[in-house]
Amino acid sequence: MNRHWQQLKNKALELSYRTANQHLRLAVTGLAGAGKTAFITAIINKLLLVSPNNSKQLPLFSVCRDQRLLATKRVLQPDLQLASFGYETALNQLLAETPQWPPSTTNISELRLAIKFRPAQGLLAKFLDDTSATLLLDIVDYPGEWLLDLPMLGLSYQQWCDSVWASIDNFRLSPYFEAFEAKVSALLPDAEASDEQLAMVAASYQQLLLDMVQQQGFYLAQPGRLLLPGDLAGAPILSFFPLLPQQLMAEKWVSGSIYRVLEHRYREYVAKVVKPFYYDYFAGFDRQLVLVDCFTALNRGKAQFEDMTRALNAITQSFRFGNSSLLRRLFAPKIDKLLFAASKVDQITRDQQGNVLALLNAMLAPGRNFADSAGCSVETMAVSAIRATRPGMVSDNEYGEQEVVTGTRLSDRQYVTLYPGQVPRHLPDETFWQQQGFHFCDFAPPKVDSAEDFEHVRLDHLLEFLLGDKLQ
Ligand code: GDP
């Protein structure tokens, strides 16, 4: 009887060990400037610092609050072909004499942490008394712009051209639009294609997209890799652009014609650039965080804010895992938790933080039920990775007591006290844009004595949602 019990116990123990040493791939994305690099640096920093003797940093993260998080260390990353996330460089920049924000995400990168913890309940805690378990956490950082290419998987070249020209009113705001339009109009789609000619027009299209995103403040741009071509720079696979609607009328196109070559390059881009990202990386993600910087989009104005809302909803298409979804036709997605987090909420006063969450929910409303229904739980939060401001109160003769934020303004490094303004709770309407009285300010990173001193807003709540169940 005793032997039988021992055997059972050993079996249970083995099973527990196997389930205990778990592995999780957490992907972090967001459009350029959303705060990905700052966020990943901040959570790695916090996790590396936590121990049972130093559990106050993340009070809402249960494994930490219960003093069960024993130690976290960085270990060798699993994918040798992926760049490593530059944690040390980023931290050193934040800790410099004049603190700097680390450079933004431009490509995919990863980093692996081994989180050693004491299980709280279940078989594991029962049998392993003082023994620990380990969660291997891979954090993968990639540009959200890559997800904006997803609809291309379901569009022919013609349909794609039509979809691009639907944004023509926005394009007209760019000084580069006329030059591009003139170059495309001069093409005869049935004429024989030449590499040089297509490269010249594609360069003009790239200039237009870069200006739209970097100068005019828009977000939607396809193909996404034209913004950050990396090792594809100059390759014919990126040398395509949309022909004008009136150039797409013919019924038949001769092989080798400009139309046929552009169509072929478009298909190759979809097959060799867009699809592989989903097969090789996205298919392996267990959990996904999407960071959203609402304040920059509000500062930029109505057209840009609406464009960002559209971009965000285009991003949500990658999480529609229903049976008829584009992705389900390619593989079985396994993301079971999806979090949209409004970032940098330290830029606004505390009384406005509920508003930014309401606004984010309103922005996501068109596609809100997309993933929930397919067994993925979706949550929204408002966080700040590295708090660059302090909250305060001032008395004003006209308005009475007023909440403010204080911090070092990034543009001139002046220490300022300001009321950045109200964040709308709903998608702003016409009158809001006419009367709006806000200006959200970029702050420099805080000057701290050591890596332990960085403060955050609700990172612990966020970690509890994304990792809490795996550390039980
Ligand atoms: P990425 O392009 O998504 O990688 O974004 P970054 O991490 O480079 O962040 C873009 C900018 O947002 C930074 O340079 C900072 O100016 C600002 N930022 C990021 N996180 C925070 C934060 O928690 N608080 C504040 N106040 N600013 C932040």
Boltz pocket constraint, residues with backbone or C-beta under 6 A from the ligand:
constraints:
  - pocket:
      binder: B
      contacts: [[A, 30], [A, 31], [A, 32], [A, 33], [A, 34], [A, 35], [A, 36], [A, 37], [A, 38], [A, 39], [A, 101], [A, 102], [A, 103], [A, 104], [A, 105], [A, 343], [A, 344], [A, 345], [A, 346], [A, 347], [A, 383], [A, 384], [A, 385], [A, 386], [A, 387], [A, 388], [A, 389], [A, 410], [A, 441], [A, 442], [A, 443]]
      max_distance: 6.0
